[in-house]
Amino acid sequence: MEEMCSWCLVQKELNVLYDIANLMSDSRNIVKSLENSLGALKHSLQLENCVIYKLDNEILSIFASINFNKFQKALSSYRLGEGATGLAAQSKEAVVIENIHNDILFLNKSGNRNSNTISYIAVPLLVDNNTIGVLGVNLTKSTEIDFEETVRILSIVSSLFAQSIYSNMAFEIEKQRLKELKLYYKMEWDSKVHNFGDIVGEHPKIQQVFKVVERIATTNVTILVRGETGTGKELVAAAIHKRSKRADEPFIKLNCAAISDTLLESELFGHEKGAFTDAKEMRKGRFELADGGTLFLDEIGDISPSAQVKLLRVLQEREFERVGGSKTIKVNVRLVAATNRPLEQMVKEGKFREDLYYRLNVIPIDLPPLRERGDDIRLLVNFFLQRSIKNHKKSVTITEEAMLELMNYRWPGNIRELENTIERIVLMGSEDGISAEDMRLLLPALELKR
């Protein structure tokens, strides 16, 4: 290998690092960006057979390369510790083969070498000291830099490649997760009845809810759904999303009461790596996950004062920072909030911000408790009965006198309690029919009558 002046070497290294940084900034096609970067590495430093292996299930396979045909790519895979490439991945240190023609550590599975090829260097791609791949290059008679300088420049370049590949992997995982999430909700909605999902009812108050949902679903206005626990607030939010222009985008849910104050802000806005003790990696919050779609925040009255301030800012400015971060993130999210608490009283007592209350209460939807819905109880009993019979493959009949017992019960847990009760009836009831006496046994709180 020919020697060159140190100043010229530094200039070449800076040029190739600059070129690679520019090429890697285009993240639309990670493989193309990597291969263009390998091309810059080859032409600037006279290296050959530049290749990036990606580690998956302890097997290193070619992820991006130049001068490898499809057959050579198929042949070139290594286990951890196998050959120079596998050894670099396993040891997390660069491996240098000075003479590939007499060193058994160079396996040359692809057969992609010639008499001009002299040496091989493999450098691990590391993220947080974890190997995600290997960068391999051949030095030839035309290469102008020595082993030490080559390892140094490849170590810098491998760090750029590793971060880009890791970010792309995280992005693809997140994209697949959202795709599966949307598919889950599509399947869930498609299996429901009546065009309004599980919102079954003919009572005038429920029919009024249907009308409001149809009227405001296609807008981007913020909605506050109010009602006792178990009245179907989440179902209303899902119905609004399905009828909106955002129907093909994510529908993300969060129960604010189920999360401690210390973790709520992280759940809403995400956090950066190292933001707190258990923050071992960057995590997106629900607002980012719902970007372009709808975010449903249940039990909104339970959020802390500091979270209220941040939530108000998101609603006003459509932007926020992750916990522990300084980068401002802009989102396009339609918010549907829900509560069973008296927000007006909480505002008077200083427990809930007045400005946030007005931001949330743009379009209020009030859901009546089940005890006020009359014959809707019968409709819901039959609906849940048929579904539970199908799920448990057991035929159960509720007699008219047993139905009257259900109609007279006050249902403090509303629709959720009714659904669970019907499932209990199907599982424990006799297939000969449920009598009024049987029903009294299945409803131990039947003294709570109107």
Disulfide bonds with the S-S distance in Angstrom:
Cys5-Cys8 2.46
